Amino acid sequence: MHKLAGKFTRFLPIVMLGLLTACGFQLRGQAALPFETLYVAIPAVSPMGIELKRNIIAGTHTKLVNTPAEAQAILELISEEQGKTILSFDTSGQVLEYQLHYRLKFRVRDARGRDYIPQSEIQLTRDVSYTGSQVLAKESEEQLLYRDMQSDVVQQILRRLAAAPAEPIAFEPEPKDATAR
């Protein structure tokens, strides 16, 4: 019986690897972005911008450049907002639950203004329960949730960059109808 268990444990990693590949599991690896160079027009002090640049450097073959003139594509941050909304109160009027909001608008274009990704918005929310006796702990939890949402936004931007077309989208204006006056 002991010999049978020894043979089984030797083949267990092979069986597990076979099961993982059969279900479609694949390690993340390098993301293939459709442009060779990218300028990220996000303030240098932005935590989200720092994380995004770090992920592009570590997870893609795209080179980050220092000026828009050197870039095949330019990622522009249009707006970034954080907010909080009260969801419920207790019978004495104290807040029981609130919702955190994180919204980011961006676009990716070439130097001529043609879009790889037209203006896009990513919006995330997280619900937080609240008790007045845990004010400091809830403030820390809130900051952790905002950082978590920021990381989610970075991953979503990377997925959208990877899905961008290889050539910018050229929008042609509608031809004017000569008969309509």
QUISULNOR-V909172 format. One record per residue. N is the residue number from 1. SS is DSSP state (@ for helix, = for strand, . for the rest). D_FIRST is the distance of its C-alpha to the first C-alpha in whole Angstrom. Layout:
N;SS;D_FIRST / N;SS;D_FIRST
//
This chain:
1;.;0 / 2;@;4 / 3;@;5 / 4;@;5 / 5;@;6 / 6;@;9 / 7;@;10 / 8;@;11 / 9;@;13 / 10;@;15 / 11;@;16 / 12;@;17 / 13;@;20 / 14;@;21 / 15;@;20 / 16;@;22 / 17;@;25 / 18;@;25 / 19;@;26 / 20;@;28 / 21;@;30 / 22;@;30 / 23;.;32 / 24;.;35 / 25;.;34 / 26;.;36 / 27;.;36 / 28;.;40 / 29;.;41 / 30;.;45 / 31;=;47 / 32;.;50 / 33;.;53 / 34;.;56 / 35;.;59 / 36;.;59 / 37;=;61 / 38;=;61 / 39;=;63 / 40;=;62 / 41;=;65 / 42;.;64 / 43;.;65 / 44;.;64 / 45;.;63 / 46;.;61 / 47;@;58 / 48;@;57 / 49;@;58 / 50;@;57 / 51;@;53 / 52;@;54 / 53;@;55 / 54;@;52 / 55;@;50 / 56;@;52 / 57;@;52 / 58;@;49 / 59;@;47 / 60;=;50 / 61;.;52 / 62;.;55 / 63;=;57 / 64;=;59 / 65;.;63 / 66;.;66 / 67;.;68 / 68;@;69 / 69;@;71 / 70;@;68 / 71;.;65 / 72;.;64 / 73;=;63 / 74;=;65 / 75;=;63 / 76;=;65 / 77;=;64 / 78;=;67 / 79;=;66 / 80;=;63 / 81;=;63 / 82;=;62 / 83;=;63 / 84;=;62 / 85;=;63 / 86;=;63 / 87;=;61 / 88;=;61 / 89;=;63 / 90;.;63 / 91;.;66 / 92;.;67 / 93;.;68 / 94;.;65 / 95;=;62 / 96;=;59 / 97;=;58 / 98;=;59 / 99;=;58 / 100;=;57 / 101;=;59 / 102;=;58 / 103;=;60 / 104;=;61 / 105;=;63 / 106;=;63 / 107;=;64 / 108;=;63 / 109;=;66 / 110;.;67 / 111;.;70 / 112;.;73 / 113;.;71 / 114;.;70 / 115;=;66 / 116;=;63 / 117;=;62 / 118;=;65 / 119;=;65 / 120;=;62 / 121;=;61 / 122;=;57 / 123;=;58 / 124;=;55 / 125;=;55 / 126;=;53 / 127;=;53 / 128;=;54 / 129;=;54 / 130;.;57 / 131;.;58 / 132;@;61 / 133;@;59 / 134;@;57 / 135;@;59 / 136;@;58 / 137;@;54 / 138;@;55 / 139;@;57 / 140;@;54 / 141;@;52 / 142;@;55 / 143;@;55 / 144;@;51 / 145;@;51 / 146;@;54 / 147;@;52 / 148;@;49 / 149;@;52 / 150;@;53 / 151;@;50 / 152;@;49 / 153;@;53 / 154;@;52 / 155;@;49 / 156;@;51 / 157;@;54 / 158;@;52 / 159;@;50 / 160;@;54 / 161;@;55 / 162;@;52 / 163;.;53 / 164;.;57 / 165;.;59 / 166;.;60 / 167;.;63 / 168;.;65 / 169;=;66 / 170;.;70 / 171;.;72 / 172;.;75 / 173;.;78 / 174;.;79 / 175;.;82 / 176;.;85 / 177;.;86 / 178;.;90 / 179;.;91 / 180;.;90 / 181;.;93
//
